Amino acid sequence: MDKDRVYTVKELSEMLKLREPQVRNLLNRGVIKGFKIGRYWRVAKEEIDRLMSGVQNWTDWHEKEEL
């Protein structure tokens, strides 16, 4: 089921066009809500949908963020 899909940091970095350390930074700061399995981050599809719908122009937003 697609709604139960979870993404890895690598998959997320490819989707968001960010480097993996930047994605981890956003996860650690709580900008992106995720969960850890052991030491590895996972992010639910619902969180990605929420993030993308809440930020209309993701490219402009993340380029202005101090990552």
C-alpha positions, 0 to 999 in steps of 0.5 A: 500500500502506497500510504504505508510507504516509508522513505530512507534518507537517500531516497528523500535526498533524491526527491528533495534535491538535497544532500544526505547530510542536509536531510539528516540535519532537517530530520534532527531539527524536526523540520521533517518529521521522521522516526529511527529504526536503530540508527537509520532515519525513515520518513512516512509518505504522509510527512512528505506529502505534508511537507510538499503541500505546505511549502509551495516552492520547495527549491526557493525555500531550501536554498534560503535555509541555513542547512 
